[in-house]
Amino acid sequence: MTASPQPVDAFDLVIFGGTGDLAVRKLLPALYHRYVDGQIPDVSRIVGIAREATDDEGYRATIRKALQNNGGQPGKIDDFLRLVHYRSLDARKDDGWDAFAALIGEQPDHVRVFYLSTSPELFVDICKRLGGYGLNKGKARVVLEKPIGRDLASANQINDAVGQVFDESQTFRIDHYLGKETVQNLLALRFGNVLFEPLWNASHIDHVQITVAETLGVGQRAGYYDHAGALRDMVQNHMLQLLCMVAMEPPSSLAPDAVRDEKLKVLRSLQPIDESNAAQLTVRGQYRAGAAEGQAVPGYLDELKDHKSNTETFTALKVEIANWRWAGVPFYLRTGKRLPERVSEIVVVFKQVPHSIFAASAGQLAQNRLVLRLQPGENIKLWVTIKDPGPGGLRLRHVSLDMSFAEAFGVQQPDAYERLLLDVVRGNPTLFMRRDEVEAAWQWADPILGAWANSGEAPRPYGAGTWGPTAAVALIERDGRTWNEDSE
């Protein structure tokens, strides 16, 4: 029997960038679903902040449309929208801040969550104003969206400035991948089953693959993306966090710092990639015109309207961890835009059996694989070898033991933001990045970016709708391995 979700304390959640895509498409629907499930008290308030000149009713109309498109129930939407308010503010101008501070001050006992769904360049200005009005006191928390800076130096500048207003215990650096059900289940699989943890090491695991593939191009994010690229946008945060969850040592408990201490050890154990080896261990790509989801699509430079950009829209890397558990086990990472499928998954490939007792006519033995699918359709598959049913001799067959969360539990899995937003309200930082994690990730990523910049080489072209440059295939196949591309 599933326990009923527990309500959180009354809160005021303020979303800076409240008219942006993330707020309208993800954050507000996540809060709506938690409200429908009875976790959000009716006295709570949700305040959207942006520069657009609208009012409560205009903002609610925008959110109503988003919730209707998200399958919301009309009556429940009306109830939820009573919690929603809007204020027009500019982070760099004084107008309206007095009234906003007075609004928040009306409920001094509420938990205060300030979600910065804005450009990182505004983080410091917003935090300084929040501190200037004393809104950082008491049960106040700030949520920082990625990317936090574009390198170690800029990340430190942001963290230093935010830290002058909100201390570390109040600061929640969000990575929504850590809120996904499959990632949570990775903890349960490893540390709740004696079946896996004894095998979770270099003696039994051949390699690990982490793929985050998108079919979309950069679209309206072209301006941001061209200053970021795939490594900053996905690898330095999302993918390294997934790698840490796979590779970390068992924490002493699920206490926030116990988990984050172990992730930090992984980040600090990553083998350096720099000018001496980047050409052998990394691949950069940039998509050209092609086909995606049955439609002809333009290339990156056409979307950007800049035919000189060297920004990568794809990268693949071979990463190794210098510790006893993982010595000699490569972690292959790849991510990109305009790939054939939208898929995020972790594939743990076990070593081949040391000796086969089966005749060649039985078929070839395949390696066991544990596939954790984050999206779409969160599920876990364990690929094993069995006998093909029927008479006529022993024939081997590779099949999956498949658990789909939706089918197994008969419910739609909560969106990652549903879990993470309420964790902020509760003050639980377990699934959020600590400052030293961010610093360690940038310390590893900066030399790669430097090596790419100093090489003078342009990203390798690949057609939209393909799995990236052929060099990405060579990166793994020269080690006698291949990318997992099973879509079943």
Secondary structure, DSSP 8 states (H G I E B T S, - for coil): ----------EEEEEETTTSHHIIIIIHHHHHHHHHTT-S-TT-EEEEEESS---HHHHHHHHHHHHHHTT--HHHHHHHHTTEEEEE--TTS-TTHHHHHHHHHT-TTSEEEEEE-S-GGGHHHHHHHHHHTTTTSSSEEEEE-S---SSHHHHHHHHHHHHTTS-GGGEEE--GGGGSHHHHHHHHHHHH-TTTGGG-STTTEEEEEEEEE-SS--GGGHHHHTTTHHIIIIIIIIIHHHHHHHH----SSS-HHHHHHHHHHHHHHB---STTTHHHHEEEEEEESEEETTEEE--HHHHHT-TT----SEEEEEE-B-STTTTT--EEEEEESS-SS-EEEEEEEE---S---S-GGG------EEEEEEESS-EEEEEEEEE-SSSSS--EEEEEEEEEHHHHHSS----HHHHHHHHHHHT--TTSB-HHHHHHHHHHHHHHHHHHHHH----EEEETTSSS-HHHHHHHHTTT--------
